[in-house]
């Protein structure tokens, strides 16, 4: 094997390893990337006053998609995709639907990040410090465990079911507020005024 062939094989090996490493990083960060793309798409046709809000909400959503515990990142990605579909389907008020989508996704991302921060806070709480205030080590551990279980249950129901279903119902209600039409609102108004003639 000559020197040229060994260099070509070495370069091919580096390129293949680089492509594999890049595909692994993309796969591991697929939900934050998808949420980021969704928010870029949201901001692309948004009115200028909404763009700053969309950028800030997008940053919050990308952070939630990157750091929240599963299934929150997947739910956030699905919610963003459904929101883009709702904006595309709405013929009457796409800017209003866009604003609802952005606000709802920001609320969901904020709730997910608040729950994540709460978990980090609880991980650092020392039961011995609480024991002095409550009256004993056993009582402090029981109180902390009960509080954790209660808030974990609330967060699980809220982040996995209540907020996503509320978001979906908000979008469906917005889409069903007007009958489906084939054209733009101007065409519908003209058809109603002329009674189809």
Biotite code that builds the C-alpha atoms (Angstrom):
import biotite.structure as struc

atoms = struc.array([
    struc.Atom([0.000, 0.000, 0.000], chain_id="A", res_id=1, res_name="UNK", atom_name="CA", element="C"),
    struc.Atom([1.508, 3.297, -1.008], chain_id="A", res_id=2, res_name="UNK", atom_name="CA", element="C"),
    struc.Atom([1.587, 6.476, 1.071], chain_id="A", res_id=3, res_name="UNK", atom_name="CA", element="C"),
    struc.Atom([-1.116, 8.231, -0.977], chain_id="A", res_id=4, res_name="UNK", atom_name="CA", element="C"),
    struc.Atom([-3.621, 5.409, -0.418], chain_id="A", res_id=5, res_name="UNK", atom_name="CA", element="C"),
    struc.Atom([-2.973, 5.352, 3.337], chain_id="A", res_id=6, res_name="UNK", atom_name="CA", element="C"),
    struc.Atom([-3.555, 9.145, 3.514], chain_id="A", res_id=7, res_name="UNK", atom_name="CA", element="C"),
    struc.Atom([-6.822, 8.820, 1.589], chain_id="A", res_id=8, res_name="UNK", atom_name="CA", element="C"),
    struc.Atom([-7.963, 6.030, 3.910], chain_id="A", res_id=9, res_name="UNK", atom_name="CA", element="C"),
    struc.Atom([-7.015, 8.112, 6.964], chain_id="A", res_id=10, res_name="UNK", atom_name="CA", element="C"),
    struc.Atom([-8.928, 11.140, 5.663], chain_id="A", res_id=11, res_name="UNK", atom_name="CA", element="C"),
    struc.Atom([-11.936, 8.940, 4.860], chain_id="A", res_id=12, res_name="UNK", atom_name="CA", element="C"),
    struc.Atom([-11.802, 7.475, 8.368], chain_id="A", res_id=13, res_name="UNK", atom_name="CA", element="C"),
    struc.Atom([-11.698, 10.960, 9.946], chain_id="A", res_id=14, res_name="UNK", atom_name="CA", element="C"),
    struc.Atom([-14.603, 12.112, 7.774], chain_id="A", res_id=15, res_name="UNK", atom_name="CA", element="C"),
    struc.Atom([-16.659, 9.044, 8.646], chain_id="A", res_id=16, res_name="UNK", atom_name="CA", element="C"),
    struc.Atom([-15.947, 9.444, 12.375], chain_id="A", res_id=17, res_name="UNK", atom_name="CA", element="C"),
    struc.Atom([-16.815, 13.129, 12.171], chain_id="A", res_id=18, res_name="UNK", atom_name="CA", element="C"),
    struc.Atom([-20.093, 12.367, 10.396], chain_id="A", res_id=19, res_name="UNK", atom_name="CA", element="C"),
    struc.Atom([-20.940, 9.712, 12.985], chain_id="A", res_id=20, res_name="UNK", atom_name="CA", element="C"),
    struc.Atom([-20.115, 12.068, 15.867], chain_id="A", res_id=21, res_name="UNK", atom_name="CA", element="C"),
    struc.Atom([-22.197, 14.844, 14.296], chain_id="A", res_id=22, res_name="UNK", atom_name="CA", element="C"),
    struc.Atom([-25.155, 12.519, 13.710], chain_id="A", res_id=23, res_name="UNK", atom_name="CA", element="C"),
    struc.Atom([-24.910, 11.322, 17.324], chain_id="A", res_id=24, res_name="UNK", atom_name="CA", element="C"),
    struc.Atom([-24.923, 14.905, 18.643], chain_id="A", res_id=25, res_name="UNK", atom_name="CA", element="C"),
    struc.Atom([-27.895, 15.778, 16.426], chain_id="A", res_id=26, res_name="UNK", atom_name="CA", element="C"),
    struc.Atom([-29.763, 12.656, 17.553], chain_id="A", res_id=27, res_name="UNK", atom_name="CA", element="C"),
    struc.Atom([-29.090, 13.393, 21.228], chain_id="A", res_id=28, res_name="UNK", atom_name="CA", element="C"),
    struc.Atom([-30.297, 16.999, 20.799], chain_id="A", res_id=29, res_name="UNK", atom_name="CA", element="C"),
    struc.Atom([-33.107, 16.351, 18.340], chain_id="A", res_id=30, res_name="UNK", atom_name="CA", element="C"),
    struc.Atom([-35.864, 17.833, 20.495], chain_id="A", res_id=31, res_name="UNK", atom_name="CA", element="C"),
    struc.Atom([-34.090, 21.154, 21.220], chain_id="A", res_id=32, res_name="UNK", atom_name="CA", element="C"),
    struc.Atom([-33.154, 21.437, 17.543], chain_id="A", res_id=33, res_name="UNK", atom_name="CA", element="C"),
    struc.Atom([-36.733, 20.721, 16.426], chain_id="A", res_id=34, res_name="UNK", atom_name="CA", element="C"),
    struc.Atom([-38.166, 23.224, 18.930], chain_id="A", res_id=35, res_name="UNK", atom_name="CA", element="C"),
    struc.Atom([-35.630, 25.829, 17.790], chain_id="A", res_id=36, res_name="UNK", atom_name="CA", element="C"),
    struc.Atom([-36.589, 25.269, 14.157], chain_id="A", res_id=37, res_name="UNK", atom_name="CA", element="C"),
    struc.Atom([-40.270, 25.568, 15.088], chain_id="A", res_id=38, res_name="UNK", atom_name="CA", element="C"),
    struc.Atom([-39.677, 28.928, 16.774], chain_id="A", res_id=39, res_name="UNK", atom_name="CA", element="C"),
    struc.Atom([-37.613, 30.201, 13.842], chain_id="A", res_id=40, res_name="UNK", atom_name="CA", element="C"),
    struc.Atom([-40.546, 29.222, 11.629], chain_id="A", res_id=41, res_name="UNK", atom_name="CA", element="C"),
    struc.Atom([-42.936, 30.995, 14.018], chain_id="A", res_id=42, res_name="UNK", atom_name="CA", element="C"),
    struc.Atom([-40.886, 34.174, 13.821], chain_id="A", res_id=43, res_name="UNK", atom_name="CA", element="C"),
    struc.Atom([-40.381, 34.077, 10.077], chain_id="A", res_id=44, res_name="UNK", atom_name="CA", element="C"),
    struc.Atom([-43.831, 35.407, 9.117], chain_id="A", res_id=45, res_name="UNK", atom_name="CA", element="C"),
    struc.Atom([-44.687, 37.022, 12.418], chain_id="A", res_id=46, res_name="UNK", atom_name="CA", element="C"),
    struc.Atom([-45.426, 40.732, 12.640], chain_id="A", res_id=47, res_name="UNK", atom_name="CA", element="C"),
    struc.Atom([-42.403, 42.733, 13.734], chain_id="A", res_id=48, res_name="UNK", atom_name="CA", element="C"),
    struc.Atom([-43.718, 43.480, 17.278], chain_id="A", res_id=49, res_name="UNK", atom_name="CA", element="C"),
    struc.Atom([-44.111, 39.747, 17.969], chain_id="A", res_id=50, res_name="UNK", atom_name="CA", element="C"),
    struc.Atom([-40.620, 38.733, 16.868], chain_id="A", res_id=51, res_name="UNK", atom_name="CA", element="C"),
    struc.Atom([-38.849, 39.715, 20.081], chain_id="A", res_id=52, res_name="UNK", atom_name="CA", element="C"),
    struc.Atom([-41.384, 37.823, 22.161], chain_id="A", res_id=53, res_name="UNK", atom_name="CA", element="C"),
    struc.Atom([-41.065, 34.809, 19.888], chain_id="A", res_id=54, res_name="UNK", atom_name="CA", element="C"),
    struc.Atom([-37.262, 34.869, 20.186], chain_id="A", res_id=55, res_name="UNK", atom_name="CA", element="C"),
    struc.Atom([-37.399, 35.041, 23.989], chain_id="A", res_id=56, res_name="UNK", atom_name="CA", element="C"),
    struc.Atom([-40.038, 32.331, 24.212], chain_id="A", res_id=57, res_name="UNK", atom_name="CA", element="C"),
    struc.Atom([-38.055, 30.218, 21.769], chain_id="A", res_id=58, res_name="UNK", atom_name="CA", element="C"),
    struc.Atom([-34.960, 30.456, 23.961], chain_id="A", res_id=59, res_name="UNK", atom_name="CA", element="C"),
    struc.Atom([-37.000, 29.375, 26.973], chain_id="A", res_id=60, res_name="UNK", atom_name="CA", element="C"),
    struc.Atom([-38.522, 26.485, 25.019], chain_id="A", res_id=61, res_name="UNK", atom_name="CA", element="C"),
    struc.Atom([-35.138, 25.308, 23.694], chain_id="A", res_id=62, res_name="UNK", atom_name="CA", element="C"),
    struc.Atom([-33.773, 25.308, 27.264], chain_id="A", res_id=63, res_name="UNK", atom_name="CA", element="C"),
    struc.Atom([-36.752, 23.250, 28.425], chain_id="A", res_id=64, res_name="UNK", atom_name="CA", element="C"),
    struc.Atom([-36.371, 20.831, 25.516], chain_id="A", res_id=65, res_name="UNK", atom_name="CA", element="C"),
    struc.Atom([-32.674, 20.438, 26.320], chain_id="A", res_id=66, res_name="UNK", atom_name="CA", element="C"),
    struc.Atom([-32.810, 20.037, 30.101], chain_id="A", res_id=67, res_name="UNK", atom_name="CA", element="C"),
    struc.Atom([-36.287, 18.906, 31.215], chain_id="A", res_id=68, res_name="UNK", atom_name="CA", element="C"),
    struc.Atom([-36.875, 15.281, 32.065], chain_id="A", res_id=69, res_name="UNK", atom_name="CA", element="C"),
    struc.Atom([-38.648, 13.048, 29.550], chain_id="A", res_id=70, res_name="UNK", atom_name="CA", element="C"),
    struc.Atom([-41.347, 13.042, 28.199], chain_id="A", res_id=71, res_name="UNK", atom_name="CA", element="C"),
    struc.Atom([-41.481, 16.854, 28.466], chain_id="A", res_id=72, res_name="UNK", atom_name="CA", element="C"),
    struc.Atom([-39.031, 17.497, 25.570], chain_id="A", res_id=73, res_name="UNK", atom_name="CA", element="C"),
    struc.Atom([-40.993, 15.203, 23.251], chain_id="A", res_id=74, res_name="UNK", atom_name="CA", element="C"),
    struc.Atom([-44.311, 16.746, 24.309], chain_id="A", res_id=75, res_name="UNK", atom_name="CA", element="C"),
    struc.Atom([-42.877, 20.228, 23.747], chain_id="A", res_id=76, res_name="UNK", atom_name="CA", element="C"),
    struc.Atom([-41.705, 19.245, 20.275], chain_id="A", res_id=77, res_name="UNK", atom_name="CA", element="C"),
    struc.Atom([-45.093, 17.744, 19.388], chain_id="A", res_id=78, res_name="UNK", atom_name="CA", element="C"),
    struc.Atom([-46.881, 20.814, 20.755], chain_id="A", res_id=79, res_name="UNK", atom_name="CA", element="C"),
    struc.Atom([-44.677, 23.088, 18.626], chain_id="A", res_id=80, res_name="UNK", atom_name="CA", element="C"),
    struc.Atom([-45.404, 21.013, 15.514], chain_id="A", res_id=81, res_name="UNK", atom_name="CA", element="C"),
    struc.Atom([-49.151, 21.018, 16.175], chain_id="A", res_id=82, res_name="UNK", atom_name="CA", element="C"),
    struc.Atom([-48.981, 24.778, 16.697], chain_id="A", res_id=83, res_name="UNK", atom_name="CA", element="C"),
    struc.Atom([-47.285, 25.309, 13.348], chain_id="A", res_id=84, res_name="UNK", atom_name="CA", element="C"),
    struc.Atom([-49.954, 23.163, 11.707], chain_id="A", res_id=85, res_name="UNK", atom_name="CA", element="C"),
    struc.Atom([-52.717, 25.205, 13.373], chain_id="A", res_id=86, res_name="UNK", atom_name="CA", element="C"),
    struc.Atom([-51.163, 28.456, 12.135], chain_id="A", res_id=87, res_name="UNK", atom_name="CA", element="C"),
    struc.Atom([-50.968, 27.018, 8.634], chain_id="A", res_id=88, res_name="UNK", atom_name="CA", element="C"),
    struc.Atom([-54.603, 25.874, 8.703], chain_id="A", res_id=89, res_name="UNK", atom_name="CA", element="C"),
    struc.Atom([-56.058, 29.098, 10.108], chain_id="A", res_id=90, res_name="UNK", atom_name="CA", element="C"),
    struc.Atom([-57.327, 31.322, 7.295], chain_id="A", res_id=91, res_name="UNK", atom_name="CA", element="C"),
    struc.Atom([-58.758, 34.169, 9.348], chain_id="A", res_id=92, res_name="UNK", atom_name="CA", element="C"),
    struc.Atom([-56.359, 35.086, 12.158], chain_id="A", res_id=93, res_name="UNK", atom_name="CA", element="C"),
    struc.Atom([-52.972, 33.370, 11.770], chain_id="A", res_id=94, res_name="UNK", atom_name="CA", element="C"),
    struc.Atom([-51.229, 36.135, 13.738], chain_id="A", res_id=95, res_name="UNK", atom_name="CA", element="C"),
    struc.Atom([-53.562, 35.577, 16.680], chain_id="A", res_id=96, res_name="UNK", atom_name="CA", element="C"),
    struc.Atom([-53.022, 31.819, 16.539], chain_id="A", res_id=97, res_name="UNK", atom_name="CA", element="C"),
    struc.Atom([-49.259, 32.402, 16.306], chain_id="A", res_id=98, res_name="UNK", atom_name="CA", element="C"),
    struc.Atom([-49.415, 34.550, 19.442], chain_id="A", res_id=99, res_name="UNK", atom_name="CA", element="C"),
    struc.Atom([-51.408, 31.846, 21.275], chain_id="A", res_id=100, res_name="UNK", atom_name="CA", element="C"),
    struc.Atom([-48.967, 29.153, 20.192], chain_id="A", res_id=101, res_name="UNK", atom_name="CA", element="C"),
    struc.Atom([-45.967, 31.199, 21.283], chain_id="A", res_id=102, res_name="UNK", atom_name="CA", element="C"),
    struc.Atom([-47.508, 32.104, 24.642], chain_id="A", res_id=103, res_name="UNK", atom_name="CA", element="C"),
    struc.Atom([-48.675, 28.578, 25.371], chain_id="A", res_id=104, res_name="UNK", atom_name="CA", element="C"),
    struc.Atom([-45.308, 27.048, 24.509], chain_id="A", res_id=105, res_name="UNK", atom_name="CA", element="C"),
    struc.Atom([-43.545, 29.645, 26.677], chain_id="A", res_id=106, res_name="UNK", atom_name="CA", element="C"),
    struc.Atom([-45.892, 28.850, 29.576], chain_id="A", res_id=107, res_name="UNK", atom_name="CA", element="C"),
    struc.Atom([-45.288, 25.127, 29.179], chain_id="A", res_id=108, res_name="UNK", atom_name="CA", element="C"),
    struc.Atom([-41.515, 25.577, 28.931], chain_id="A", res_id=109, res_name="UNK", atom_name="CA", element="C"),
    struc.Atom([-41.514, 27.867, 31.970], chain_id="A", res_id=110, res_name="UNK", atom_name="CA", element="C"),
    struc.Atom([-43.475, 25.317, 33.992], chain_id="A", res_id=111, res_name="UNK", atom_name="CA", element="C"),
    struc.Atom([-41.061, 22.551, 32.970], chain_id="A", res_id=112, res_name="UNK", atom_name="CA", element="C"),
    struc.Atom([-38.019, 24.653, 33.911], chain_id="A", res_id=113, res_name="UNK", atom_name="CA", element="C"),
    struc.Atom([-39.618, 25.692, 37.234], chain_id="A", res_id=114, res_name="UNK", atom_name="CA", element="C"),
    struc.Atom([-40.194, 22.035, 38.082], chain_id="A", res_id=115, res_name="UNK", atom_name="CA", element="C"),
    struc.Atom([-36.606, 21.232, 37.127], chain_id="A", res_id=116, res_name="UNK", atom_name="CA", element="C"),
    struc.Atom([-35.334, 24.049, 39.384], chain_id="A", res_id=117, res_name="UNK", atom_name="CA", element="C"),
    struc.Atom([-37.572, 22.808, 42.202], chain_id="A", res_id=118, res_name="UNK", atom_name="CA", element="C"),
    struc.Atom([-36.082, 19.307, 41.905], chain_id="A", res_id=119, res_name="UNK", atom_name="CA", element="C"),
    struc.Atom([-32.541, 20.709, 42.076], chain_id="A", res_id=120, res_name="UNK", atom_name="CA", element="C"),
    struc.Atom([-33.500, 22.766, 45.118], chain_id="A", res_id=121, res_name="UNK", atom_name="CA", element="C"),
    struc.Atom([-34.994, 19.763, 46.903], chain_id="A", res_id=122, res_name="UNK", atom_name="CA", element="C"),
    struc.Atom([-31.933, 17.668, 46.172], chain_id="A", res_id=123, res_name="UNK", atom_name="CA", element="C"),
    struc.Atom([-29.892, 20.132, 48.244], chain_id="A", res_id=124, res_name="UNK", atom_name="CA", element="C"),
    struc.Atom([-32.305, 20.431, 51.184], chain_id="A", res_id=125, res_name="UNK", atom_name="CA", element="C"),
    struc.Atom([-30.797, 18.926, 54.322], chain_id="A", res_id=126, res_name="UNK", atom_name="CA", element="C"),
    struc.Atom([-33.222, 17.001, 56.506], chain_id="A", res_id=127, res_name="UNK", atom_name="CA", element="C"),
    struc.Atom([-31.087, 17.717, 59.586], chain_id="A", res_id=128, res_name="UNK", atom_name="CA", element="C"),
    struc.Atom([-31.710, 21.469, 59.252], chain_id="A", res_id=129, res_name="UNK", atom_name="CA", element="C"),
    struc.Atom([-35.424, 20.818, 58.968], chain_id="A", res_id=130, res_name="UNK", atom_name="CA", element="C"),
    struc.Atom([-35.263, 18.461, 61.929], chain_id="A", res_id=131, res_name="UNK", atom_name="CA", element="C"),
    struc.Atom([-34.391, 21.318, 64.273], chain_id="A", res_id=132, res_name="UNK", atom_name="CA", element="C"),
    struc.Atom([-37.348, 23.374, 63.077], chain_id="A", res_id=133, res_name="UNK", atom_name="CA", element="C"),
    struc.Atom([-39.890, 20.536, 63.028], chain_id="A", res_id=134, res_name="UNK", atom_name="CA", element="C"),
    struc.Atom([-38.864, 18.557, 66.067], chain_id="A", res_id=135, res_name="UNK", atom_name="CA", element="C"),
    struc.Atom([-36.997, 15.488, 64.929], chain_id="A", res_id=136, res_name="UNK", atom_name="CA", element="C"),
    struc.Atom([-35.121, 13.780, 62.126], chain_id="A", res_id=137, res_name="UNK", atom_name="CA", element="C"),
    struc.Atom([-37.924, 11.320, 61.349], chain_id="A", res_id=138, res_name="UNK", atom_name="CA", element="C"),
    struc.Atom([-40.560, 14.034, 61.140], chain_id="A", res_id=139, res_name="UNK", atom_name="CA", element="C"),
    struc.Atom([-38.382, 16.149, 58.875], chain_id="A", res_id=140, res_name="UNK", atom_name="CA", element="C"),
    struc.Atom([-37.721, 13.277, 56.482], chain_id="A", res_id=141, res_name="UNK", atom_name="CA", element="C"),
    struc.Atom([-41.402, 12.332, 56.426], chain_id="A", res_id=142, res_name="UNK", atom_name="CA", element="C"),
    struc.Atom([-42.460, 15.949, 55.778], chain_id="A", res_id=143, res_name="UNK", atom_name="CA", element="C"),
    struc.Atom([-39.921, 16.369, 52.971], chain_id="A", res_id=144, res_name="UNK", atom_name="CA", element="C"),
    struc.Atom([-40.899, 13.047, 51.381], chain_id="A", res_id=145, res_name="UNK", atom_name="CA", element="C"),
    struc.Atom([-44.599, 13.923, 51.555], chain_id="A", res_id=146, res_name="UNK", atom_name="CA", element="C"),
    struc.Atom([-43.989, 17.356, 50.019], chain_id="A", res_id=147, res_name="UNK", atom_name="CA", element="C"),
    struc.Atom([-41.872, 15.888, 47.242], chain_id="A", res_id=148, res_name="UNK", atom_name="CA", element="C"),
    struc.Atom([-44.450, 13.218, 46.443], chain_id="A", res_id=149, res_name="UNK", atom_name="CA", element="C"),
    struc.Atom([-47.297, 15.743, 46.357], chain_id="A", res_id=150, res_name="UNK", atom_name="CA", element="C"),
    struc.Atom([-45.533, 18.223, 44.086], chain_id="A", res_id=151, res_name="UNK", atom_name="CA", element="C"),
    struc.Atom([-44.154, 15.475, 41.861], chain_id="A", res_id=152, res_name="UNK", atom_name="CA", element="C"),
    struc.Atom([-47.683, 14.158, 41.351], chain_id="A", res_id=153, res_name="UNK", atom_name="CA", element="C"),
    struc.Atom([-48.989, 17.647, 40.548], chain_id="A", res_id=154, res_name="UNK", atom_name="CA", element="C"),
    struc.Atom([-46.133, 18.327, 38.140], chain_id="A", res_id=155, res_name="UNK", atom_name="CA", element="C"),
    struc.Atom([-46.529, 14.981, 36.422], chain_id="A", res_id=156, res_name="UNK", atom_name="CA", element="C"),
    struc.Atom([-50.248, 15.514, 35.843], chain_id="A", res_id=157, res_name="UNK", atom_name="CA", element="C"),
    struc.Atom([-49.713, 19.104, 34.790], chain_id="A", res_id=158, res_name="UNK", atom_name="CA", element="C"),
    struc.Atom([-46.737, 18.635, 32.476], chain_id="A", res_id=159, res_name="UNK", atom_name="CA", element="C"),
    struc.Atom([-47.724, 15.307, 30.961], chain_id="A", res_id=160, res_name="UNK", atom_name="CA", element="C"),
    struc.Atom([-51.468, 15.714, 30.586], chain_id="A", res_id=161, res_name="UNK", atom_name="CA", element="C"),
    struc.Atom([-53.250, 18.898, 31.688], chain_id="A", res_id=162, res_name="UNK", atom_name="CA", element="C"),
    struc.Atom([-51.120, 21.564, 29.982], chain_id="A", res_id=163, res_name="UNK", atom_name="CA", element="C"),
    struc.Atom([-50.687, 19.662, 26.667], chain_id="A", res_id=164, res_name="UNK", atom_name="CA", element="C"),
    struc.Atom([-54.417, 18.875, 26.471], chain_id="A", res_id=165, res_name="UNK", atom_name="CA", element="C"),
    struc.Atom([-55.319, 22.460, 27.378], chain_id="A", res_id=166, res_name="UNK", atom_name="CA", element="C"),
    struc.Atom([-53.000, 23.697, 24.630], chain_id="A", res_id=167, res_name="UNK", atom_name="CA", element="C"),
    struc.Atom([-54.535, 21.311, 22.118], chain_id="A", res_id=168, res_name="UNK", atom_name="CA", element="C"),
    struc.Atom([-58.074, 22.337, 23.064], chain_id="A", res_id=169, res_name="UNK", atom_name="CA", element="C"),
    struc.Atom([-57.119, 26.008, 22.728], chain_id="A", res_id=170, res_name="UNK", atom_name="CA", element="C"),
    struc.Atom([-55.853, 25.425, 19.196], chain_id="A", res_id=171, res_name="UNK", atom_name="CA", element="C"),
    struc.Atom([-58.837, 23.295, 18.183], chain_id="A", res_id=172, res_name="UNK", atom_name="CA", element="C"),
    struc.Atom([-61.237, 25.913, 19.554], chain_id="A", res_id=173, res_name="UNK", atom_name="CA", element="C"),
    struc.Atom([-59.417, 28.612, 17.588], chain_id="A", res_id=174, res_name="UNK", atom_name="CA", element="C"),
    struc.Atom([-59.600, 26.598, 14.373], chain_id="A", res_id=175, res_name="UNK", atom_name="CA", element="C"),
    struc.Atom([-63.236, 25.623, 14.818], chain_id="A", res_id=176, res_name="UNK", atom_name="CA", element="C"),
    struc.Atom([-64.368, 29.183, 15.576], chain_id="A", res_id=177, res_name="UNK", atom_name="CA", element="C"),
    struc.Atom([-64.732, 29.746, 11.829], chain_id="A", res_id=178, res_name="UNK", atom_name="CA", element="C"),
    struc.Atom([-66.128, 27.304, 9.280], chain_id="A", res_id=179, res_name="UNK", atom_name="CA", element="C"),
    struc.Atom([-63.552, 25.740, 6.969], chain_id="A", res_id=180, res_name="UNK", atom_name="CA", element="C"),
    struc.Atom([-63.298, 27.607, 3.697], chain_id="A", res_id=181, res_name="UNK", atom_name="CA", element="C"),
    struc.Atom([-61.341, 27.022, 0.555], chain_id="A", res_id=182, res_name="UNK", atom_name="CA", element="C"),
    struc.Atom([-60.054, 30.541, 0.104], chain_id="A", res_id=183, res_name="UNK", atom_name="CA", element="C"),
    struc.Atom([-58.877, 33.552, 2.031], chain_id="A", res_id=184, res_name="UNK", atom_name="CA", element="C"),
    struc.Atom([-61.273, 35.576, 4.220], chain_id="A", res_id=185, res_name="UNK", atom_name="CA", element="C"),
    struc.Atom([-61.686, 38.181, 1.479], chain_id="A", res_id=186, res_name="UNK", atom_name="CA", element="C"),
    struc.Atom([-63.075, 35.541, -0.896], chain_id="A", res_id=187, res_name="UNK", atom_name="CA", element="C"),
    struc.Atom([-65.487, 34.282, 1.761], chain_id="A", res_id=188, res_name="UNK", atom_name="CA", element="C"),
    struc.Atom([-66.726, 37.812, 2.471], chain_id="A", res_id=189, res_name="UNK", atom_name="CA", element="C"),
    struc.Atom([-67.215, 38.467, -1.259], chain_id="A", res_id=190, res_name="UNK", atom_name="CA", element="C"),
    struc.Atom([-69.116, 35.193, -1.647], chain_id="A", res_id=191, res_name="UNK", atom_name="CA", element="C"),
    struc.Atom([-71.399, 35.993, 1.290], chain_id="A", res_id=192, res_name="UNK", atom_name="CA", element="C"),
    struc.Atom([-72.068, 39.535, 0.054], chain_id="A", res_id=193, res_name="UNK", atom_name="CA", element="C"),
    struc.Atom([-72.888, 38.425, -3.480], chain_id="A", res_id=194, res_name="UNK", atom_name="CA", element="C"),
    struc.Atom([-74.703, 35.271, -2.285], chain_id="A", res_id=195, res_name="UNK", atom_name="CA", element="C"),
    struc.Atom([-72.568, 33.121, -4.520], chain_id="A", res_id=196, res_name="UNK", atom_name="CA", element="C"),
    struc.Atom([-73.367, 34.930, -7.759], chain_id="A", res_id=197, res_name="UNK", atom_name="CA", element="C"),
])
